[in-house]
Amino acid sequence: MKNFQNLDNLPSYSRRRFLRASQATVAALSAAPLLGGATEMLAANVPGDSTKPHPDYYDKLGVTKLINAAGTYTDLTSAVMPPPVRAAVAQAALHPVHLAELQQKAGEYIAQKLQTEGCCISCGAASAITLATGASLMAANGCHPLDIPSKIGTPQFPKNEVVLQKIHHYEYDVAMQLCGIKFVDVVTLDDYKQALGPNTVMTQYFNACDDVGISREDWIAAAHEKGVPCHLDAAADMPPISNLWKYTGMGFDMVSFSGGKDIRGPQNAGLLLGKKKYTDLAQRNICPVSSVGRGMKVAKEQIVGMVAAVDWLLSQTDEGMEQESRERMQPIIKAVKDLPTVKTSIMVPEVANHVPHLMIDFDPDTIGASARELRVRLRTATPCIELNPHTGSKRPSQGVPAQPNALVVTTFLLNPGEEYILARQIRKVLKNPKSVGVYPPPPRPAFA
Ligand SMILES: *Cc1c(COP(=O)(O)O)cnc(C)c1O
């Protein structure tokens, strides 16, 4: 690997040089366990197709490509898929199959790999939550997918209550409400036991909530005493890899994971794992049935991509992935450490996004700009760099303490070599904020 002696002259990569450099980086590290060979990365060919390169539609559409130093954020289109996953997606595109057969066999395969009874491949964690709710309604009421939501809560199918802690309400409530349920909020364990009644269909638990409240163990035990199934939203809560079987092993009947976050599958794939009784009912609610899951179709490419992502992930280790993230922080740490007032440290949040976060602390008066301003400047420069949204945060959130005067950088989603671009640009913006991007940002174009 190159040793950049003069930190102010870190190479200014053109895209072509960057790609060549990433090839060199990959070769030198022989590492890139995350992304594999650059040759594969560059090959835009579909298996079985000619070697003719295809147009880059981002360029054709004038869409800005970004360097993701933020994390698996949906609005940043989350992660890129590792090469074996991309190859599986391209391969799957070559042949039509029977959708239900693919769903069923892929589900069985993943369930076995992830040490649980059943699996339904959803089109994301949010859709897995809807499918879990639908499955619970069907189990409790003995109703058909087409009875959801219109006949739920009628004398024919009266069972419609989802019990959850008041503090566990969140933006994904709507994923359950789609099914026509009613929420019953509880605060104490006693409340909870009282609330589990004849109309309860399911309990809901938000795994990464900053405030846990009633423990997972007490939560499951009380529900199971009444025969009520428990759903856990653990969408972003891998690594460690073992979390993929830890929560089902603990007794949660249904656990939802996002497929497009750290599992590194397609962004519109997800997993509902757990008891086969419920995952089978979930499969009955998803496309091609014209039910609440009809708009949550998972295409063959995404189903196969999800399977390949699970295979890829199980070939990795937590230690290897964390080590790689930390190594890729080194050029950035080196590039900023001689700057006035700048201090770096690394933290790993406990539950969600359990990956190393690099904190670059500085005194805004000395540097001449706030952390928020620097984030905007990096975003509006070329190449566009997205820092973690905890940058400049005044409140702790999702296990990350407040960082009013720090840039927050993650490196686990970078393409090979991008850490050097980050090192150069972050140094530049800290040395002379006005030399990078614009602030305040120009108004965003209105797409409406
Ligand atoms: C990201 C996330 C979801 C949604 O995941 P998708 O795969 O994008 O549908 C749901 N719940 C939590 C807690 C999440 O972090």
The ligand as an SDF file (V2000), in Angstrom:
LIG
                    3D

 15 15  0  0  0  0  0  0  0  0999 V2000
  -34.1980   -0.0090    9.0250 C   0  0  0  0  0  0  0  0  0  0  0  0
  -35.2050   -0.4130   10.0180 C   0  0  0  0  0  0  0  0  0  0  0  0
  -36.4430   -0.9350    9.6110 C   0  0  0  0  0  0  0  0  0  0  0  0
  -36.8370   -1.0170    8.1560 C   0  0  0  0  0  0  0  0  0  0  0  0
  -35.9940   -1.8400    7.4330 O   0  0  0  0  0  0  0  0  0  0  0  0
  -36.1950   -1.9930    5.8470 P   0  0  0  0  0  0  0  0  0  0  0  0
  -35.4080   -3.2230    5.5220 O   0  0  0  0  0  0  0  0  0  0  0  0
  -35.6480   -0.7630    5.2320 O   0  0  0  0  0  0  0  0  0  0  0  0
  -37.6450   -2.1460    5.5840 O   0  0  0  0  0  0  0  0  0  0  0  0
  -37.3390   -1.3230   10.5730 C   0  0  0  0  0  0  0  0  0  0  0  0
  -37.0510   -1.2180   11.8780 N   0  0  0  0  0  0  0  0  0  0  0  0
  -35.8710   -0.7210   12.3210 C   0  0  0  0  0  0  0  0  0  0  0  0
  -35.6060   -0.6350   13.7870 C   0  0  0  0  0  0  0  0  0  0  0  0
  -34.9030   -0.3050   11.4030 C   0  0  0  0  0  0  0  0  0  0  0  0
  -33.7280    0.1670   11.8190 O   0  0  0  0  0  0  0  0  0  0  0  0
  1  2  1  0
  2  3  1  0
  2 14  2  0
  3  4  1  0
  3 10  2  0
  4  5  1  0
  5  6  1  0
  6  7  2  0
  6  8  1  0
  6  9  1  0
 10 11  1  0
 11 12  2  0
 12 13  1  0
 12 14  1  0
 14 15  1  0
M  END
$$$$
